[in-house]
Amino acid sequence: MEKATEATQIHFDSKISYLREVIEYRLKKEYTNEEVEQPLFDSIIDDNSSFAKFAKKHNLSKDEVIILLIALVPHIAPYFFIDIITSFFPSGGELPEFGGVKGKNHRGIIPTGETVQFILAGKNLKERIKTATLFEPESTLGKLAVVSLDTVPFGEPIMSGKLVLEQEFVELFLSGKILRPVLSKQFPAERIETQLTWDDLVLQQKTLTHIKEIEAWLKYNDKVLNDWKMKSRIKPGYRILFSGPPGTGKTLTATLLGKYTGEDVYRIDLSMIVSKYIGETEKNLSRLFDKAKNKSWILFFDEADAIFGKRTNVRDAHDKYANQEVSYLLQRIESHPGLVILASNFKNNIDTAFTRRFQTIVEFENPSYAERVLLWQKNLPAGVELQEEVNLEDLAKKYALTGANIINVIQFACLRTMAEEHEQIHLNSILTGIKKEYLKEGKMITI
């Protein structure tokens, strides 16, 4: 670990030295009569650092590499820009052309788009305009969603926005590890994963057939769009509705899709998305989709009725803005290039404007007798005996439980078996667990 840290430090010492040379070159060119030569760029990405690998993988230009260095340096050298400017202007003085702002806690200069313009283009208007295009959504950096300009107060120049390097890339460039976002107000979603496999998932055959279609999209979509040149004919992204009662495997299926295609699955926390304040819901959604753009994440909206429900007739201002939220969401989902899964207990609750745009609607039905038998067999602990009176086929026939119900019953029975120090799982423990599941759902049962 120490050797890796030392190697990273050496790599960044050279890159920071290069950035210093670039800035000093610009200052001398703009404010002195010296004949200066541009610093050599080639060796800056000629190493095995994560930063260099990223630049080479995405074929970044010299200007794009410099932008990343400008955005990264405040995270490791807070006084970097101040030191350069004060050494060049020892008597002090303003340098508005350099841009930059002060942070609430950061005491050095936080670079802005204007900082980038000055370092790359100086006072050359034509080159400054060209530099601004490097932040456009369709630019390389825009598509990679690695660095952006922060929003500015109304009426102020866009390029005066702070240069923001996404935190996951800060971590990648400094440690070689990708930092996954965590649930927060800024990112209202949590990553979900499972230790289970496809063999543990018990679904009807028609449901499994639809799941295979989704797997195929995840594996081959890029080839269809790029190698077969179908970008102009096929909309980006894939939109799916998982419809069915609670406990039938919707969340597990979404998680397994991610597990077996190597993609992260993020379950959206709708309680953090939906706001009673006008415009806040759209803002929260925008932040989420902007973060997920050009990532290969699977976005999973559980209990999606809360936000994807049917639009109502407009009776008051609340209805009007609620409908606007649904319309905005429809537009963002349709333009999102990744996989979006909506899960609902009732398909009819989802606005028809959404259902028309789903590539696949997957019905998750309550398990049949044969599937319930499998669920009992697969989920009981291996190596623990059952009381002779326990007949799994009989339990499956008598009690119409979902997969989630059966897991809950088995957990209850296992805990009771240990608490009562039994060697076997007793039928009475299982039946008591079944009764608890029925009562939770307001159903009457006679055991």
MORA-V275466 format. One record per backbone hydrogen bond with DSSP energy under -0.5 kcal/mol. NH is the residue of the N-H (numbers start at 0). CO is the residue of the C=O. E is the energy in kcal/mol with one decimal. If there is no record, write none. Layout:
nh	co	e
NH	CO	E
NH	CO	E
This chain:
nh	co	e
4	0	-2.3
5	1	-2.7
6	2	-2.6
7	3	-2.3
8	4	-2.4
9	5	-2.4
10	6	-2.5
11	7	-2.4
12	8	-2.4
13	9	-1.8
14	10	-1.6
15	11	-2.9
16	12	-2.1
17	13	-1.9
18	14	-2.4
19	15	-2.5
20	16	-2.1
21	17	-2.3
22	18	-2.4
23	19	-2.7
24	20	-2.4
25	21	-1.9
26	22	-2.6
27	23	-2.5
28	24	-2.4
29	25	-2.1
30	26	-2.4
31	27	-1.8
35	33	-0.7
43	40	-2.3
44	41	-0.7
45	42	-1.3
46	44	-0.5
52	48	-2.6
53	49	-2.2
54	50	-2.3
55	51	-2.5
56	52	-2.6
57	53	-1.9
58	55	-0.9
59	54	-2.6
64	60	-2.3
65	61	-2.3
66	62	-2.2
67	63	-1.9
68	64	-2.1
69	65	-2.7
70	66	-2.3
71	67	-2.1
72	68	-2.4
73	69	-0.6
74	71	-1.8
75	72	-1.5
76	72	-3.0
79	76	-2.0
82	78	-2.8
83	79	-1.7
84	80	-2.4
85	81	-2.8
86	82	-1.8
87	83	-1.5
88	84	-2.7
91	88	-2.3
97	94	-1.8
98	95	-1.3
100	109	-2.4
102	105	-1.2
102	107	-0.5
109	100	-3.3
110	108	-0.6
112	160	-1.6
113	158	-1.9
115	111	-1.7
116	112	-2.3
117	113	-2.3
118	114	-2.5
119	115	-2.6
120	116	-2.6
121	116	-0.7
121	117	-1.7
123	120	-2.0
124	122	-0.8
127	123	-2.4
128	124	-2.2
129	125	-1.8
130	126	-2.3
131	127	-1.8
132	128	-1.1
133	130	-1.5
134	131	-1.6
135	132	-1.4
138	135	-2.0
142	138	-2.7
143	139	-2.0
144	140	-0.9
145	140	-1.3
146	140	-0.5
147	163	-2.2
149	161	-2.9
155	152	-2.3
159	156	-1.7
160	157	-1.9
162	110	-3.0
163	147	-3.3
163	161	-0.7
164	162	-0.6
165	145	-2.2
165	163	-0.6
168	165	-1.2
169	165	-1.6
170	166	-2.2
171	167	-1.9
172	168	-2.9
173	169	-1.9
174	170	-2.6
175	170	-0.7
175	171	-1.6
176	170	-0.9
178	167	-0.8
178	176	-0.6
179	177	-0.7
183	186	-2.1
188	186	-2.3
189	266	-2.2
191	264	-2.5
199	196	-1.4
200	196	-0.5
200	197	-1.2
201	199	-0.6
202	200	-0.7
206	203	-0.5
207	203	-2.1
208	204	-2.1
209	205	-1.4
210	206	-1.9
211	207	-2.0
212	208	-1.2
213	209	-1.5
214	210	-2.3
215	211	-2.1
216	212	-1.8
217	213	-2.4
218	214	-2.0
219	215	-2.6
220	216	-2.1
223	219	-2.2
224	220	-2.6
225	221	-2.8
226	221	-0.6
226	222	-0.7
227	222	-2.0
229	223	-0.9
229	224	-0.6
230	224	-1.2
232	229	-1.4
233	229	-2.2
236	336	-1.0
237	337	-2.1
239	339	-2.4
240	359	-2.0
241	239	-0.5
241	341	-3.6
242	240	-0.7
242	361	-2.8
243	343	-2.1
244	363	-0.6
247	244	-1.0
252	248	-2.2
253	249	-2.0
254	250	-2.3
255	251	-2.5
256	252	-2.2
257	253	-1.4
258	254	-2.2
259	255	-2.5
260	257	-0.7
261	257	-0.9
262	257	-1.6
264	191	-0.5
265	297	-2.9
266	189	-2.9
266	264	-0.5
267	265	-0.6
267	299	-2.5
268	187	-2.4
269	267	-1.1
271	268	-1.5
272	268	-0.6
272	269	-0.5
273	269	-2.6
279	276	-1.8
280	276	-0.7
282	278	-1.8
283	279	-2.6
284	280	-2.4
285	281	-2.8
286	282	-2.2
287	283	-1.9
288	284	-2.7
289	285	-2.5
290	286	-1.8
291	287	-1.9
292	288	-1.3
294	291	-2.1
297	263	-2.9
298	296	-0.6
298	338	-2.5
299	265	-3.0
299	297	-0.6
300	298	-0.6
300	340	-3.2
301	299	-0.9
303	300	-0.6
303	342	-3.2
305	302	-1.5
306	303	-1.7
307	303	-3.0
308	304	-0.8
309	348	-1.0
314	312	-0.8
319	315	-1.9
320	316	-2.3
321	317	-2.3
322	318	-2.4
323	319	-1.6
324	320	-1.9
325	321	-1.8
326	322	-2.4
327	323	-2.7
328	324	-2.4
329	325	-2.4
330	326	-2.0
331	327	-2.3
332	328	-2.7
333	329	-2.1
334	330	-1.4
335	331	-0.9
338	296	-0.7
339	237	-2.7
339	337	-0.5
340	298	-3.3
341	239	-2.7
342	300	-3.0
343	241	-2.7
348	345	-1.7
349	346	-1.6
350	307	-2.3
353	350	-1.6
354	350	-1.6
355	351	-2.0
356	353	-1.8
357	353	-0.6
357	354	-0.9
358	238	-2.2
359	238	-1.4
361	240	-3.2
361	359	-0.5
362	360	-0.6
363	242	-3.7
363	361	-0.6
364	362	-0.7
371	367	-2.5
372	368	-2.1
373	369	-1.8
374	370	-2.3
375	371	-2.3
376	372	-2.5
377	373	-3.0
378	374	-1.5
379	375	-1.4
383	380	-1.3
384	382	-0.6
384	422	-0.5
386	424	-2.8
389	386	-2.4
390	388	-0.5
391	389	-0.5
394	390	-2.2
395	391	-2.5
396	392	-1.8
397	393	-2.3
398	394	-2.2
399	397	-0.6
400	398	-1.8
402	246	-0.8
403	246	-1.7
405	401	-2.3
406	402	-2.2
407	403	-2.2
408	404	-2.5
409	405	-2.6
410	406	-2.5
411	407	-2.5
412	408	-2.7
413	409	-2.5
414	410	-2.3
415	411	-2.3
416	412	-2.2
417	413	-2.1
418	414	-2.6
419	415	-2.4
420	417	-1.2
421	416	-2.5
424	384	-2.4
425	423	-0.7
429	425	-1.6
430	426	-2.7
431	427	-2.3
432	428	-2.0
433	429	-2.2
434	430	-2.4
435	431	-2.0
436	432	-1.8
437	433	-2.2
438	434	-2.5
439	435	-2.1
440	436	-1.1
441	438	-1.6
442	437	-2.9
446	444	-0.6
